[in-house]
Amino acid sequence: MCASEEWRLRWMRADGKARGMKEYLSYKSEPAMKEAIKLLGRSREFYTPEKCYITELSNSPDDPDLSIARARVAPGITTRWHRLHSTGERYFILEGTGRVEIGDLPPRDVTVGDIVIIPPLCRQRITNTGPSDLIFIALCTPRFRESVYEDVDDAPEI
């Protein structure tokens, strides 16, 4: 949304009436999405204690409602059990095959095009069951922050 449209939406209420100054200032202090173009840089990929590689595609205060990351799990690797507080997550499988475990559901095989929906506080992990990298897009709402991550695996971190 361009700045002039954002200003109009912040100043006007849904019913079309103008906000009072106090209401406007309160509304204006809320974080808002800002226009941006983010270019992919594979060099930004990093390894996590969860046992997967992450490339943050979009995760900033300029877009507080959503973060997008590319996740890569090597063949034969199972990520650690973990959960996210107050953040939902979705996986969109791009390459490879895996087995996902979420909450109390039985393990389920996933492949290209599958979507996994993980509500907040739902424990989760994924195993790469194929011969090549398992690659998926992880979408978090609201955006991922390290403070929402909780490792709930019984095995010690390696």
C-alpha positions in Angstrom: 0.0 0.0 0.0 1.4 3.4 -0.9 1.8 6.0 1.8 -1.2 8.2 0.7 -3.5 5.2 0.8 -2.1 4.1 4.2 -2.7 7.6 5.6 -6.3 7.6 4.3 -7.0 4.2 5.8 -5.5 5.2 9.1 -7.4 8.4 9.3 -10.8 7.1 8.2 -12.8 4.5 10.1 -14.4 1.5 8.3 -17.7 3.3 8.4 -16.2 6.2 6.3 -16.1 8.7 9.1 -12.9 10.4 10.2 -11.2 9.2 13.3 -10.8 11.6 16.3 -7.3 12.7 16.9 -6.8 10.5 19.9 -8.2 7.5 18.0 -6.0 8.3 15.0 -2.8 8.6 17.1 -3.6 5.3 18.8 -4.2 3.6 15.4 -1.1 5.2 13.9 1.2 3.7 16.5 0.3 0.1 15.4 2.9 -1.5 13.1 1.9 -1.4 9.5 3.1 -3.2 6.4 5.4 -1.0 4.2 6.0 -1.5 0.5 9.3 -3.2 -0.3 11.0 -5.4 -2.8 13.3 -8.1 -1.2 15.9 -9.8 -3.4 16.9 -13.4 -2.7 20.4 -14.0 -1.6 21.4 -17.7 -1.2 24.5 -16.7 0.7 22.2 -15.8 3.6 21.4 -19.5 4.3 22.3 -20.5 7.8 22.3 -23.8 9.8 20.1 -24.0 12.9 20.2 -26.1 16.1 16.9 -27.5 14.8 19.1 -29.4 12.3 17.9 -27.6 9.1 19.1 -24.8 6.9 17.1 -21.6 6.7 17.1 -18.7 4.3 15.0 -15.8 5.6 13.1 -14.5 2.5 11.0 -11.9 4.4 11.0 -11.3 8.1 11.0 -7.7 9.3 9.0 -5.2 11.4 7.9 -3.6 8.1 5.7 -6.7 7.5 4.7 -7.8 11.1 1.9 -10.2 10.0 4.0 -12.7 8.0 7.4 -14.1 7.6 8.6 -16.3 4.8 11.6 -18.6 4.9 13.1 -21.3 2.7 13.9 -24.4 4.8 16.2 -27.2 3.7 16.6 -30.5 5.4 19.4 -32.9 4.3 18.6 -36.5 3.4 18.1 -38.8 6.5 17.8 -35.9 8.9 14.9 -35.4 11.4 14.5 -31.9 12.8 14.1 -31.5 16.5 10.7 -31.4 18.2 9.8 -27.8 18.7 6.8 -25.5 18.9 6.0 -21.8 18.3 4.2 -19.7 20.9 1.5 -17.4 19.5 2.7 -18.0 15.9 1.1 -20.3 13.4 3.2 -21.9 10.6 2.5 -23.4 7.2 4.9 -25.5 5.1 4.6 -25.6 1.3 6.8 -28.5 0.0 8.9 -27.4 -3.0 11.3 -30.4 -3.5 11.9 -33.8 -2.1 9.9 -36.1 0.2 9.5 -36.3 3.9 7.5 -37.4 6.9 5.9 -34.7 9.0 4.8 -35.1 12.6 2.5 -32.4 14.1 0.7 -32.5 17.4 -1.1 -35.7 18.1 -1.7 -36.6 14.4 -0.1 -39.8 13.1 3.1 -39.2 11.0 2.3 -38.3 7.4 4.3 -38.5 4.3 4.6 -35.3 2.3 5.9 -34.4 -1.2 6.0 -31.6 -3.7 2.9 -29.4 -3.6 1.7 -30.6 -0.2 0.8 -28.0 2.5 1.2 -28.6 6.2 -0.7 -26.4 8.7 0.7 -26.1 12.2 -1.3 -24.1 14.8 0.5 -22.1 17.6 1.9 -24.3 20.4 1.6 -27.5 18.3 4.8 -29.6 18.5 6.3 -30.4 15.2 9.2 -32.0 13.4 9.9 -33.2 9.8 12.1 -36.0 8.5 13.7 -36.0 5.0 12.9 -39.6 3.8 14.3 -39.1 0.3 17.7 -39.2 -1.4 17.9 -35.4 -2.0 17.3 -32.3 0.0 13.8 -31.7 1.3 13.0 -28.0 0.6 9.9 -26.1 1.7 8.7 -22.6 2.3 7.8 -21.9 5.9 5.2 -19.1 6.4 4.7 -17.8 9.9 1.8 -15.6 11.1 2.6 -13.3 12.8 6.2 -13.1 11.7 8.7 -15.5 13.3 10.8 -14.2 16.1 13.4 -16.2 18.1 11.4 -15.5 21.3 8.5 -17.6 20.1 10.6 -20.7 19.4 10.7 -23.5 22.0 12.7 -26.7 21.7 10.6 -29.5 23.2 12.9 -32.4 22.1 13.9 -34.9 24.8 17.2 -35.7 23.0 20.2 -33.5 23.9 21.2 -30.9 21.2 24.2 -32.0 19.2 
